[in-house]
């Protein structure tokens, strides 16, 4: 039986070589990607637009990327040929080898190894234990293909719900997160989907919200279930609004490293107190300014000290955040502990009867909170 299968494979291999991959493009018009969307020829054209845009964003040096810059021509050739093996007799017989066969055929037909390898690895990783594509060309093809699939499927209402996920979109999203996390591509999830949504021509506020919400769930899954971070750490990081996978991992690691310290616990408690005050103000319909309050408007020394310290902290953050030095950034935040407590222990009456004074103090707390949120929403951390 096995010998017969090998014989069939040899026959199909030889037969398929009579039609080069590039000559199979038109045949993709007869292979359906999804009946409400179009053929694999259509999907290939959509994927090409996304890959073109993503590579166009890579105006960075090799040192910043920390790997070879992707070869633009190779990446575009790979996306052009990526699905052509679906028309081959060998893949029709051995469907589980799609992508693999395309890569082998591309190599056999004289294409650059960057092209062949990107095609070969396009469906990897299959799961969270699997390897990601080793080349930048393969990584870009992998994220672009999956982003296009998710956006187009969501546009038709095929959104995973509960245990229902007939098009394996969660698996596609998980693979995207893993590729971004374990490669050196300088793309956030949002940037990739911004491009995919723009190129789809069907973007809407609802579609964007659905896609971004879905990917946030997948990032939560990756951080908690794959990387093993505590649920409250993950909630704190994502509540701060990050959509950068690598950055989220750095933040979660830093929070995990310092969470047992007294200063960290104290800052978390202060963050919860600030959040509660701002929520109370919002419930009363109070409009809180996002602008930095003027020092001249502050009447108490504790207010002025808090403002000065928060401003100094923002300056420190600019450098530390750029280098993802979040343990040092958390140490800087910890220096606010006695200053925040002095503000509350005075006590400085935030909800002062004078509306102007009240507005200034609420703006001050909003400004302090914005500094915290550059790392995480500390109010999400469980401290008891």
Secondary structure, 3 states (H helix, E strand, C coil): CHHHHHHHHHHHHHHHCCCCHHHHCHHHHHCEEECCCEEHHHHHHHHHHHHHHHHHCCCCCHHHHCCCCCCHHHHHHHHHHCCHHHHCHHHHHCHHHCCHHHHHHHHHCCCCHHHHHHHHCCCCCCCCCCCCCCCHHHHHHHHHHHHHHHHHHHHCCCCCECCECCCCHHHHHHHHHHHHHHCCCCCCHHHHHHHHHHHHCCCCHHHHHHHHHHHHHHHHHHHHHHCCCCHHHHHHHHHCCCCCHHHHHHHHHHHHHHCCCHHHHHHHHHHHHHHHHHHHHHHCCCCCCCCCCCHHHCCCHHHHHHHHHHHHHHHHHHHHHHCCCHHHHHHHHHCCHHHHHHHHHCCCCCCCCCHHHHHHHHHHHHHHHHHHCCCCCHHHCCCC
